[in-house]
Amino acid sequence: MVVEAFICIALIAVVVLQSGKSAGLSGSIAGGAETLFGGKKKGLDEMLAKATMILGLAFGFVTIVLGRMMQ
């Protein structure tokens, strides 16, 4: 449970540190399309995006393992 708490705090920190792309729903759709069709993130944003994916997967995995252990 300590590992999950650490991953949770790290995930929150990484998401908060990411720079905002655009405001509103239309900005998120346009930003997603830009990334999908070849737009590149640079520097710190790219590293934070990768860290978010890795921490998200780790959080999900640890949550499933803890759920199985508690049954």
ChimeraX attribute file (.defattr): number of C-alpha atoms within 10 A of each C-alpha:
attribute: neighborCount
match mode: 1-to-1
recipient: residues
	/A:1	9
	/A:2	7
	/A:3	10
	/A:4	16
	/A:5	11
	/A:6	11
	/A:7	18
	/A:8	16
	/A:9	11
	/A:10	16
	/A:11	21
	/A:12	13
	/A:13	13
	/A:14	17
	/A:15	13
	/A:16	11
	/A:17	12
	/A:18	15
	/A:19	10
	/A:20	10
	/A:21	11
	/A:22	12
	/A:23	8
	/A:24	8
	/A:25	9
	/A:26	10
	/A:27	13
	/A:28	14
	/A:29	11
	/A:30	13
	/A:31	14
	/A:32	13
	/A:33	12
	/A:34	12
	/A:35	11
	/A:36	10
	/A:37	8
	/A:38	8
	/A:39	11
	/A:40	11
	/A:41	11
	/A:42	8
	/A:43	8
	/A:44	12
	/A:45	15
	/A:46	13
	/A:47	13
	/A:48	19
	/A:49	15
	/A:50	13
	/A:51	16
	/A:52	19
	/A:53	12
	/A:54	13
	/A:55	19
	/A:56	17
	/A:57	12
	/A:58	17
	/A:59	19
	/A:60	14
	/A:61	13
	/A:62	16
	/A:63	14
	/A:64	11
	/A:65	11
	/A:66	13
	/A:67	10
	/A:68	9
	/A:69	8
	/A:70	6
	/A:71	5
